[in-house]
Amino acid sequence: MSDLQQLYQTIILEHSKARHGAGELTPLAEAVELGAASGLRVAESHQINTTCGDEVTLRVSLGSDDETVTELVWTGEGCSISQASASILTDTLRGLNTTEARALLDNFREMLRSRGKIEPDEEILGDAAAFGGVSRYPARVKCAMLPWVAFEAALIEAESH
């Protein structure tokens, strides 16, 4: 295993334990009401990987004026890859505007679908580049993509408010 692969593996393991952004979710109706009072649009998505049983519920809050991802909170259970992916997603996408967040999502998805043919760009993806090796294992790609799919669905819902 190369030094870079070891580093990526370490990043995934650390995030699966630290779980940035993970926490208890208040009832959605309450979060939407509180968000609206603060000028935020709030939505969430619950996704399940039917292959392995991993699941994640991710809530996104968008600033009403500037389309900024102001908050990402999630809860979930599953393998270290899905949990680390949710943690890294939180760190990577929070604070971006929706255009930037979508571009990163598309870049991440393209890398994972490449089956190892696309080398991840750390300058663009940050810690999410650690999942480059996962792209060689189609069953694990679903685990890594799960929180990103939840983010995309929640983002679409928040934008519709």
N, C-alpha and C positions, 0 to 999 in steps of 0.2 A: 504494500500500500504506500502510495506517495505521501509526502509531507502534506500536500494540499488536501488529499483525500482524508488524511487523519484529522486535519484542522476542521474540515467540513463535518466529519463524523462527530467531533467534539462539540461543534456549534449545535448540531441537532440534539445531541444528548443533553447539553446544558439547557437548551430551550425547552426540552420535554420535561425537565425537572422544574425549571424556574417558572414556566407558563405565564409569560408577560401578558397582561390584559385579561387573564382568566379571573372570574369572580362570579358570585351569585348575581343572577339577573332579577331585578324587580319585575313585577308583572308588566307586560308590554303596554297595556292601556295607561298605567301609571307613568311609565317612562315617556310615552308619547305626550301625555298631558303636561308633565314637568318640562319636557323639551320644548313644547309649543310656548309655554310661559317664558322660556329663555330665548325664544327665537330660533329653536333648532327643529329640524325634521328628523324623526327617529323611526327606524324600522329594523326588523330582524328577520333572520332566516334560519330554519332548522334543516340540516342536511344529514343524511345517513348513507354510509357506504354499505350497500346491501351485500357486498362480497365478504366483508369481514366484521361488520357491526359497528365500526367506528361511527361516532356521531358528534356533531357540533351545532351549537346554536350561537349565532353571532349577531350582535346588535351594532348598528352604525348610527351615528348622529352627524347630521350635516348642518353647517352654518347656513342660515336662510339667505344671506346676501352674497356670500363669496364662494359657495359650493365647496367649502373645505370640510374634509373628514375630521371633525373635531373630536370624536370619541369612537373607540372600538372596544367592546367588551364581549367576552365569549365564555361559554362553558361547554364542556364536552368530555367525552371518554373515548379512549382508543389507544392505538399504538403510539410509540414515541414519535413516529414520523408525522402523524396527523396532529398530535399535540404540539410538537415543535413548530410545525407549519403554521398553526394558529397563532402561536406566540410570536413568531417572526413576522407574520402578516401584520399583527398589531403594531409592532415596532416600525415596520417598513412603510405602512400606508397612513398611519395617523399623522395629521397635519398637512397632508397633500390635498390639492384640489382634485375634483372628480376626474378631470382629464388626465392628470398625472397618475392618479391611482389606477385608472383603466389601462393606461399605457404600461404600467408595471405589471398589472394582472395579465395583459396580453403577452408581455415578454416572458413572464413566468410560465404561462401555459405553453407557449411555443417551445421553451426549453424542455419542459417535461414531456412534451409530445415527440421530441426529436429522437428518442431512444439512444441518447448519448452522442448524437451527431452535432449538436450545438453546444459549444463550450459556454458556460454561464459567464456573464460579464458582471463582475463584482462591483464595478463602478455604477452600473445601473441597478442591479438587484440587491446589493448589500449582502446581508446574511442569507437572504433567500437563494443566493447562488449555491449554498451548501446542498441544495436538493438536486444539483446537476447529476450526481451519480445515481439518484433514484430513477432518473429517466430511462435507465437500462432495464428496469424491472416493472413491466406494465401493471402488475397487481399492486405495486407500491405507489405508482403514479396517482391512483385514485385516492390513496391515503393523504398524499401531499396536497392534492388539489381540493380536497373536501372543504377546508375553511375558506379557500379562495372562491369556490363556487357559492358558498354561503354569503361571502362578502358581496359578490356580484349581484346576487338576488336581493339582498338587503339594500344595496345601493340603488338598484332600479326602483324598489318600493319607496325608499326615502325620497328619491327625486320626483316621484309621482304625487307627493303631498304638497 
